[in-house]
Amino acid sequence: MRELILSTLIRLRHDDEGVTLVEYGIALALAVTIGVAALSLLGGEITGAMTAAGTAMPD
């Protein structure tokens, strides 16, 4: 039983698949956070530019 536990721990210690998944999750969360922040900061300017463009168009 002890050998089974030790071999399982050694196998899990050398398994990098879970780490890669965590890294992808962190990168995705960071990208989403930056995207939301950028849209929040630029939202007013984008709205103003679209309004100005709509006003400048002939009827």
N, CA, C and O atoms as a Maestro MAE file, in Angstrom:
{
 s_m_m2io_version
 :::
 2.0.0
}

f_m_ct {
 s_m_title
 :::
 protein
 m_atom[236] {
  # First column is atom index #
  i_m_mmod_type
  r_m_x_coord
  r_m_y_coord
  r_m_z_coord
  i_m_residue_number
  s_m_chain_name
  s_m_pdb_residue_name
  s_m_pdb_atom_name
  i_m_atomic_number
  :::
  1 25 0.827 -1.198 0.000 1 A "MET " " N  " 7
  2 3 0.000 0.000 0.000 1 A "MET " " CA " 6
  3 2 0.872 1.263 0.000 1 A "MET " " C  " 6
  4 15 0.574 2.245 -0.680 1 A "MET " " O  " 8
  5 25 1.944 1.208 0.774 2 A "ARG " " N  " 7
  6 3 2.840 2.361 0.866 2 A "ARG " " CA " 6
  7 2 3.484 2.654 -0.485 2 A "ARG " " C  " 6
  8 15 3.631 3.813 -0.873 2 A "ARG " " O  " 8
  9 25 3.864 1.605 -1.193 3 A "GLU " " N  " 7
  10 3 4.481 1.782 -2.510 3 A "GLU " " CA " 6
  11 2 3.501 2.385 -3.505 3 A "GLU " " C  " 6
  12 15 3.895 3.188 -4.351 3 A "GLU " " O  " 8
  13 25 2.240 2.012 -3.416 4 A "LEU " " N  " 7
  14 3 1.211 2.562 -4.299 4 A "LEU " " CA " 6
  15 2 1.052 4.068 -4.053 4 A "LEU " " C  " 6
  16 15 0.971 4.849 -5.001 4 A "LEU " " O  " 8
  17 25 1.009 4.460 -2.805 5 A "ILE " " N  " 7
  18 3 0.866 5.881 -2.463 5 A "ILE " " CA " 6
  19 2 2.089 6.661 -2.941 5 A "ILE " " C  " 6
  20 15 1.955 7.737 -3.525 5 A "ILE " " O  " 8
  21 25 3.285 6.115 -2.691 6 A "LEU " " N  " 7
  22 3 4.503 6.805 -3.119 6 A "LEU " " CA " 6
  23 2 4.579 6.922 -4.634 6 A "LEU " " C  " 6
  24 15 4.959 7.973 -5.150 6 A "LEU " " O  " 8
  25 25 4.226 5.866 -5.353 7 A "SER " " N  " 7
  26 3 4.275 5.931 -6.817 7 A "SER " " CA " 6
  27 2 3.240 6.914 -7.359 7 A "SER " " C  " 6
  28 15 3.499 7.595 -8.351 7 A "SER " " O  " 8
  29 25 2.079 6.995 -6.727 8 A "THR " " N  " 7
  30 3 1.055 7.947 -7.148 8 A "THR " " CA " 6
  31 2 1.524 9.380 -6.904 8 A "THR " " C  " 6
  32 15 1.335 10.249 -7.755 8 A "THR " " O  " 8
  33 25 2.126 9.623 -5.759 9 A "LEU " " N  " 7
  34 3 2.634 10.962 -5.463 9 A "LEU " " CA " 6
  35 2 3.748 11.357 -6.428 9 A "LEU " " C  " 6
  36 15 3.797 12.504 -6.874 9 A "LEU " " O  " 8
  37 25 4.622 10.446 -6.749 10 A "ILE " " N  " 7
  38 3 5.703 10.742 -7.695 10 A "ILE " " CA " 6
  39 2 5.131 11.029 -9.074 10 A "ILE " " C  " 6
  40 15 5.579 11.954 -9.752 10 A "ILE " " O  " 8
  41 25 4.149 10.246 -9.495 11 A "ARG " " N  " 7
  42 3 3.527 10.464 -10.811 11 A "ARG " " CA " 6
  43 2 2.825 11.819 -10.863 11 A "ARG " " C  " 6
  44 15 2.940 12.532 -11.860 11 A "ARG " " O  " 8
  45 25 2.108 12.179 -9.819 12 A "LEU " " N  " 7
  46 3 1.413 13.469 -9.793 12 A "LEU " " CA " 6
  47 2 2.391 14.632 -9.723 12 A "LEU " " C  " 6
  48 15 2.115 15.712 -10.246 12 A "LEU " " O  " 8
  49 25 3.510 14.419 -9.091 13 A "ARG " " N  " 7
  50 3 4.510 15.476 -8.968 13 A "ARG " " CA " 6
  51 2 5.123 15.833 -10.316 13 A "ARG " " C  " 6
  52 15 5.499 16.982 -10.549 13 A "ARG " " O  " 8
  53 25 5.221 14.857 -11.190 14 A "HIS " " N  " 7
  54 3 5.830 15.080 -12.502 14 A "HIS " " CA " 6
  55 2 4.800 15.363 -13.592 14 A "HIS " " C  " 6
  56 15 5.169 15.557 -14.750 14 A "HIS " " O  " 8
  57 25 3.525 15.390 -13.243 15 A "ASP " " N  " 7
  58 3 2.460 15.641 -14.222 15 A "ASP " " CA " 6
  59 2 2.239 17.139 -14.340 15 A "ASP " " C  " 6
  60 15 1.867 17.790 -13.364 15 A "ASP " " O  " 8
  61 25 2.468 17.702 -15.543 16 A "ASP " " N  " 7
  62 3 2.368 19.148 -15.747 16 A "ASP " " CA " 6
  63 2 1.073 19.572 -16.439 16 A "ASP " " C  " 6
  64 15 0.891 20.764 -16.685 16 A "ASP " " O  " 8
  65 25 0.186 18.668 -16.756 17 A "GLU " " N  " 7
  66 3 -1.036 19.034 -17.490 17 A "GLU " " CA " 6
  67 2 -1.931 19.958 -16.676 17 A "GLU " " C  " 6
  68 15 -2.493 20.904 -17.226 17 A "GLU " " O  " 8
  69 25 -2.074 19.710 -15.400 18 A "GLY " " N  " 7
  70 3 -2.916 20.552 -14.567 18 A "GLY " " CA " 6
  71 2 -2.367 21.962 -14.440 18 A "GLY " " C  " 6
  72 15 -3.129 22.928 -14.394 18 A "GLY " " O  " 8
  73 25 -1.073 22.081 -14.383 19 A "VAL " " N  " 7
  74 3 -0.439 23.398 -14.285 19 A "VAL " " CA " 6
  75 2 -0.715 24.202 -15.543 19 A "VAL " " C  " 6
  76 15 -0.996 25.398 -15.469 19 A "VAL " " O  " 8
  77 25 -0.637 23.558 -16.690 20 A "THR " " N  " 7
  78 3 -0.893 24.248 -17.946 20 A "THR " " CA " 6
  79 2 -2.325 24.762 -17.994 20 A "THR " " C  " 6
  80 15 -2.567 25.881 -18.447 20 A "THR " " O  " 8
  81 25 -3.261 23.968 -17.539 21 A "LEU " " N  " 7
  82 3 -4.661 24.382 -17.524 21 A "LEU " " CA " 6
  83 2 -4.859 25.589 -16.614 21 A "LEU " " C  " 6
  84 15 -5.603 26.509 -16.953 21 A "LEU " " O  " 8
  85 25 -4.208 25.589 -15.484 22 A "VAL " " N  " 7
  86 3 -4.306 26.726 -14.561 22 A "VAL " " CA " 6
  87 2 -3.707 27.978 -15.202 22 A "VAL " " C  " 6
  88 15 -4.262 29.070 -15.079 22 A "VAL " " O  " 8
  89 25 -2.582 27.816 -15.880 23 A "GLU " " N  " 7
  90 3 -1.963 28.967 -16.545 23 A "GLU " " CA " 6
  91 2 -2.876 29.536 -17.619 23 A "GLU " " C  " 6
  92 15 -2.998 30.755 -17.737 23 A "GLU " " O  " 8
  93 25 -3.516 28.683 -18.402 24 A "TYR " " N  " 7
  94 3 -4.461 29.169 -19.412 24 A "TYR " " CA " 6
  95 2 -5.630 29.889 -18.759 24 A "TYR " " C  " 6
  96 15 -6.088 30.910 -19.272 24 A "TYR " " O  " 8
  97 25 -6.110 29.384 -17.657 25 A "GLY " " N  " 7
  98 3 -7.204 30.034 -16.941 25 A "GLY " " CA " 6
  99 2 -6.825 31.408 -16.432 25 A "GLY " " C  " 6
  100 15 -7.615 32.348 -16.518 25 A "GLY " " O  " 8
  101 25 -5.623 31.528 -15.904 26 A "ILE " " N  " 7
  102 3 -5.153 32.833 -15.419 26 A "ILE " " CA " 6
  103 2 -4.994 33.806 -16.577 26 A "ILE " " C  " 6
  104 15 -5.375 34.972 -16.466 26 A "ILE " " O  " 8
  105 25 -4.433 33.336 -17.691 27 A "ALA " " N  " 7
  106 3 -4.249 34.201 -18.857 27 A "ALA " " CA " 6
  107 2 -5.600 34.663 -19.406 27 A "ALA " " C  " 6
  108 15 -5.752 35.824 -19.785 27 A "ALA " " O  " 8
  109 25 -6.576 33.760 -19.449 28 A "LEU " " N  " 7
  110 3 -7.907 34.122 -19.944 28 A "LEU " " CA " 6
  111 2 -8.571 35.145 -19.021 28 A "LEU " " C  " 6
  112 15 -9.168 36.113 -19.494 28 A "LEU " " O  " 8
  113 25 -8.470 34.936 -17.725 29 A "ALA " " N  " 7
  114 3 -9.059 35.884 -16.773 29 A "ALA " " CA " 6
  115 2 -8.399 37.257 -16.889 29 A "ALA " " C  " 6
  116 15 -9.075 38.283 -16.803 29 A "ALA " " O  " 8
  117 25 -7.093 37.276 -17.081 30 A "LEU " " N  " 7
  118 3 -6.380 38.540 -17.243 30 A "LEU " " CA " 6
  119 2 -6.802 39.257 -18.522 30 A "LEU " " C  " 6
  120 15 -7.005 40.471 -18.517 30 A "LEU " " O  " 8
  121 25 -6.935 38.508 -19.618 31 A "ALA " " N  " 7
  122 3 -7.347 39.107 -20.885 31 A "ALA " " CA " 6
  123 2 -8.764 39.670 -20.792 31 A "ALA " " C  " 6
  124 15 -9.032 40.759 -21.299 31 A "ALA " " O  " 8
  125 25 -9.655 38.948 -20.158 32 A "VAL " " N  " 7
  126 3 -11.033 39.429 -20.003 32 A "VAL " " CA " 6
  127 2 -11.065 40.685 -19.129 32 A "VAL " " C  " 6
  128 15 -11.786 41.635 -19.433 32 A "VAL " " O  " 8
  129 25 -10.294 40.691 -18.060 33 A "THR " " N  " 7
  130 3 -10.246 41.853 -17.173 33 A "THR " " CA " 6
  131 2 -9.718 43.081 -17.906 33 A "THR " " C  " 6
  132 15 -10.271 44.171 -17.763 33 A "THR " " O  " 8
  133 25 -8.661 42.914 -18.682 34 A "ILE " " N  " 7
  134 3 -8.111 44.039 -19.444 34 A "ILE " " CA " 6
  135 2 -9.104 44.512 -20.491 34 A "ILE " " C  " 6
  136 15 -9.249 45.718 -20.696 34 A "ILE " " O  " 8
  137 25 -9.791 43.596 -21.156 35 A "GLY " " N  " 7
  138 3 -10.790 43.973 -22.159 35 A "GLY " " CA " 6
  139 2 -11.941 44.752 -21.554 35 A "GLY " " C  " 6
  140 15 -12.368 45.763 -22.110 35 A "GLY " " O  " 8
  141 25 -12.440 44.297 -20.438 36 A "VAL " " N  " 7
  142 3 -13.549 44.993 -19.771 36 A "VAL " " CA " 6
  143 2 -13.101 46.375 -19.300 36 A "VAL " " C  " 6
  144 15 -13.847 47.346 -19.430 36 A "VAL " " O  " 8
  145 25 -11.899 46.467 -18.757 37 A "ALA " " N  " 7
  146 3 -11.391 47.763 -18.306 37 A "ALA " " CA " 6
  147 2 -11.229 48.725 -19.474 37 A "ALA " " C  " 6
  148 15 -11.566 49.904 -19.356 37 A "ALA " " O  " 8
  149 25 -10.717 48.236 -20.601 38 A "ALA " " N  " 7
  150 3 -10.532 49.093 -21.773 38 A "ALA " " CA " 6
  151 2 -11.875 49.589 -22.298 38 A "ALA " " C  " 6
  152 15 -12.017 50.767 -22.628 38 A "ALA " " O  " 8
  153 25 -12.855 48.701 -22.376 39 A "LEU " " N  " 7
  154 3 -14.172 49.119 -22.849 39 A "LEU " " CA " 6
  155 2 -14.830 50.099 -21.886 39 A "LEU " " C  " 6
  156 15 -15.519 51.027 -22.311 39 A "LEU " " O  " 8
  157 25 -14.618 49.894 -20.598 40 A "SER " " N  " 7
  158 3 -15.190 50.819 -19.620 40 A "SER " " CA " 6
  159 2 -14.562 52.207 -19.734 40 A "SER " " C  " 6
  160 15 -15.257 53.220 -19.649 40 A "SER " " O  " 8
  161 25 -13.252 52.243 -19.925 41 A "LEU " " N  " 7
  162 3 -12.568 53.533 -20.013 41 A "LEU " " CA " 6
  163 2 -12.870 54.249 -21.329 41 A "LEU " " C  " 6
  164 15 -12.991 55.474 -21.349 41 A "LEU " " O  " 8
  165 25 -12.992 53.510 -22.415 42 A "LEU " " N  " 7
  166 3 -13.192 54.115 -23.728 42 A "LEU " " CA " 6
  167 2 -14.661 54.207 -24.130 42 A "LEU " " C  " 6
  168 15 -14.979 54.770 -25.177 42 A "LEU " " O  " 8
  169 25 -15.547 53.670 -23.325 43 A "GLY " " N  " 7
  170 3 -16.967 53.644 -23.673 43 A "GLY " " CA " 6
  171 2 -17.558 55.009 -23.943 43 A "GLY " " C  " 6
  172 15 -18.302 55.178 -24.910 43 A "GLY " " O  " 8
  173 25 -17.247 55.981 -23.116 44 A "GLY " " N  " 7
  174 3 -17.778 57.334 -23.294 44 A "GLY " " CA " 6
  175 2 -17.256 57.978 -24.568 44 A "GLY " " C  " 6
  176 15 -18.002 58.645 -25.285 44 A "GLY " " O  " 8
  177 25 -15.979 57.777 -24.845 45 A "GLU " " N  " 7
  178 3 -15.404 58.361 -26.059 45 A "GLU " " CA " 6
  179 2 -15.981 57.719 -27.312 45 A "GLU " " C  " 6
  180 15 -16.221 58.404 -28.306 45 A "GLU " " O  " 8
  181 25 -16.201 56.429 -27.274 46 A "ILE " " N  " 7
  182 3 -16.774 55.727 -28.428 46 A "ILE " " CA " 6
  183 2 -18.201 56.191 -28.667 46 A "ILE " " C  " 6
  184 15 -18.606 56.403 -29.810 46 A "ILE " " O  " 8
  185 25 -18.957 56.347 -27.600 47 A "THR " " N  " 7
  186 3 -20.331 56.819 -27.730 47 A "THR " " CA " 6
  187 2 -20.361 58.225 -28.316 47 A "THR " " C  " 6
  188 15 -21.180 58.519 -29.187 47 A "THR " " O  " 8
  189 25 -19.483 59.083 -27.849 48 A "GLY " " N  " 7
  190 3 -19.415 60.449 -28.369 48 A "GLY " " CA " 6
  191 2 -19.045 60.476 -29.844 48 A "GLY " " C  " 6
  192 15 -19.621 61.250 -30.609 48 A "GLY " " O  " 8
  193 25 -18.094 59.646 -30.255 49 A "ALA " " N  " 7
  194 3 -17.684 59.603 -31.657 49 A "ALA " " CA " 6
  195 2 -18.808 59.074 -32.537 49 A "ALA " " C  " 6
  196 15 -19.028 59.592 -33.632 49 A "ALA " " O  " 8
  197 25 -19.519 58.056 -32.079 50 A "MET " " N  " 7
  198 3 -20.635 57.516 -32.867 50 A "MET " " CA " 6
  199 2 -21.786 58.522 -32.975 50 A "MET " " C  " 6
  200 15 -22.429 58.634 -34.019 50 A "MET " " O  " 8
  201 25 -22.032 59.238 -31.901 51 A "THR " " N  " 7
  202 3 -23.077 60.262 -31.921 51 A "THR " " CA " 6
  203 2 -22.706 61.392 -32.899 51 A "THR " " C  " 6
  204 15 -23.545 61.856 -33.671 51 A "THR " " O  " 8
  205 25 -21.468 61.814 -32.852 52 A "ALA " " N  " 7
  206 3 -21.004 62.870 -33.751 52 A "ALA " " CA " 6
  207 2 -21.079 62.399 -35.214 52 A "ALA " " C  " 6
  208 15 -21.458 63.172 -36.094 52 A "ALA " " O  " 8
  209 25 -20.727 61.164 -35.465 53 A "ALA " " N  " 7
  210 3 -20.791 60.625 -36.828 53 A "ALA " " CA " 6
  211 2 -22.237 60.540 -37.299 53 A "ALA " " C  " 6
  212 15 -22.530 60.838 -38.457 53 A "ALA " " O  " 8
  213 25 -23.135 60.139 -36.419 54 A "GLY " " N  " 7
  214 3 -24.547 60.063 -36.772 54 A "GLY " " CA " 6
  215 2 -25.147 61.437 -37.029 54 A "GLY " " C  " 6
  216 15 -25.982 61.594 -37.920 54 A "GLY " " O  " 8
  217 25 -24.737 62.412 -36.272 55 A "THR " " N  " 7
  218 3 -25.235 63.784 -36.458 55 A "THR " " CA " 6
  219 2 -24.719 64.377 -37.765 55 A "THR " " C  " 6
  220 15 -25.428 65.145 -38.415 55 A "THR " " O  " 8
  221 25 -23.509 64.035 -38.154 56 A "ALA " " N  " 7
  222 3 -22.913 64.591 -39.361 56 A "ALA " " CA " 6
  223 2 -23.499 63.990 -40.633 56 A "ALA " " C  " 6
  224 15 -23.348 64.576 -41.705 56 A "ALA " " O  " 8
  225 25 -24.150 62.860 -40.550 57 A "MET " " N  " 7
  226 3 -24.732 62.213 -41.744 57 A "MET " " CA " 6
  227 2 -26.001 62.953 -42.179 57 A "MET " " C  " 6
  228 15 -26.802 63.392 -41.354 57 A "MET " " O  " 8
  229 25 -26.154 63.075 -43.484 58 A "PRO " " N  " 7
  230 3 -27.382 63.738 -43.970 58 A "PRO " " CA " 6
  231 2 -28.589 62.827 -43.764 58 A "PRO " " C  " 6
  232 15 -28.472 61.602 -43.728 58 A "PRO " " O  " 8
  233 25 -29.752 63.464 -43.630 59 A "ASP " " N  " 7
  234 3 -30.991 62.705 -43.441 59 A "ASP " " CA " 6
  235 2 -31.458 62.076 -44.687 59 A "ASP " " C  " 6
  236 15 -32.489 61.402 -44.690 59 A "ASP " " O  " 8
  :::
 }
 m_bond[235] {
  # First column is bond index #
  i_m_from
  i_m_to
  i_m_order
  :::
  1 1 2 1
  2 2 3 1
  3 3 4 2
  4 3 5 1
  5 5 6 1
  6 6 7 1
  7 7 8 2
  8 7 9 1
  9 9 10 1
  10 10 11 1
  11 11 12 2
  12 11 13 1
  13 13 14 1
  14 14 15 1
  15 15 16 2
  16 15 17 1
  17 17 18 1
  18 18 19 1
  19 19 20 2
  20 19 21 1
  21 21 22 1
  22 22 23 1
  23 23 24 2
  24 23 25 1
  25 25 26 1
  26 26 27 1
  27 27 28 2
  28 27 29 1
  29 29 30 1
  30 30 31 1
  31 31 32 2
  32 31 33 1
  33 33 34 1
  34 34 35 1
  35 35 36 2
  36 35 37 1
  37 37 38 1
  38 38 39 1
  39 39 40 2
  40 39 41 1
  41 41 42 1
  42 42 43 1
  43 43 44 2
  44 43 45 1
  45 45 46 1
  46 46 47 1
  47 47 48 2
  48 47 49 1
  49 49 50 1
  50 50 51 1
  51 51 52 2
  52 51 53 1
  53 53 54 1
  54 54 55 1
  55 55 56 2
  56 55 57 1
  57 57 58 1
  58 58 59 1
  59 59 60 2
  60 59 61 1
  61 61 62 1
  62 62 63 1
  63 63 64 2
  64 63 65 1
  65 65 66 1
  66 66 67 1
  67 67 68 2
  68 67 69 1
  69 69 70 1
  70 70 71 1
  71 71 72 2
  72 71 73 1
  73 73 74 1
  74 74 75 1
  75 75 76 2
  76 75 77 1
  77 77 78 1
  78 78 79 1
  79 79 80 2
  80 79 81 1
  81 81 82 1
  82 82 83 1
  83 83 84 2
  84 83 85 1
  85 85 86 1
  86 86 87 1
  87 87 88 2
  88 87 89 1
  89 89 90 1
  90 90 91 1
  91 91 92 2
  92 91 93 1
  93 93 94 1
  94 94 95 1
  95 95 96 2
  96 95 97 1
  97 97 98 1
  98 98 99 1
  99 99 100 2
  100 99 101 1
  101 101 102 1
  102 102 103 1
  103 103 104 2
  104 103 105 1
  105 105 106 1
  106 106 107 1
  107 107 108 2
  108 107 109 1
  109 109 110 1
  110 110 111 1
  111 111 112 2
  112 111 113 1
  113 113 114 1
  114 114 115 1
  115 115 116 2
  116 115 117 1
  117 117 118 1
  118 118 119 1
  119 119 120 2
  120 119 121 1
  121 121 122 1
  122 122 123 1
  123 123 124 2
  124 123 125 1
  125 125 126 1
  126 126 127 1
  127 127 128 2
  128 127 129 1
  129 129 130 1
  130 130 131 1
  131 131 132 2
  132 131 133 1
  133 133 134 1
  134 134 135 1
  135 135 136 2
  136 135 137 1
  137 137 138 1
  138 138 139 1
  139 139 140 2
  140 139 141 1
  141 141 142 1
  142 142 143 1
  143 143 144 2
  144 143 145 1
  145 145 146 1
  146 146 147 1
  147 147 148 2
  148 147 149 1
  149 149 150 1
  150 150 151 1
  151 151 152 2
  152 151 153 1
  153 153 154 1
  154 154 155 1
  155 155 156 2
  156 155 157 1
  157 157 158 1
  158 158 159 1
  159 159 160 2
  160 159 161 1
  161 161 162 1
  162 162 163 1
  163 163 164 2
  164 163 165 1
  165 165 166 1
  166 166 167 1
  167 167 168 2
  168 167 169 1
  169 169 170 1
  170 170 171 1
  171 171 172 2
  172 171 173 1
  173 173 174 1
  174 174 175 1
  175 175 176 2
  176 175 177 1
  177 177 178 1
  178 178 179 1
  179 179 180 2
  180 179 181 1
  181 181 182 1
  182 182 183 1
  183 183 184 2
  184 183 185 1
  185 185 186 1
  186 186 187 1
  187 187 188 2
  188 187 189 1
  189 189 190 1
  190 190 191 1
  191 191 192 2
  192 191 193 1
  193 193 194 1
  194 194 195 1
  195 195 196 2
  196 195 197 1
  197 197 198 1
  198 198 199 1
  199 199 200 2
  200 199 201 1
  201 201 202 1
  202 202 203 1
  203 203 204 2
  204 203 205 1
  205 205 206 1
  206 206 207 1
  207 207 208 2
  208 207 209 1
  209 209 210 1
  210 210 211 1
  211 211 212 2
  212 211 213 1
  213 213 214 1
  214 214 215 1
  215 215 216 2
  216 215 217 1
  217 217 218 1
  218 218 219 1
  219 219 220 2
  220 219 221 1
  221 221 222 1
  222 222 223 1
  223 223 224 2
  224 223 225 1
  225 225 226 1
  226 226 227 1
  227 227 228 2
  228 227 229 1
  229 229 230 1
  230 230 231 1
  231 231 232 2
  232 231 233 1
  233 233 234 1
  234 234 235 1
  235 235 236 2
  :::
 }
}
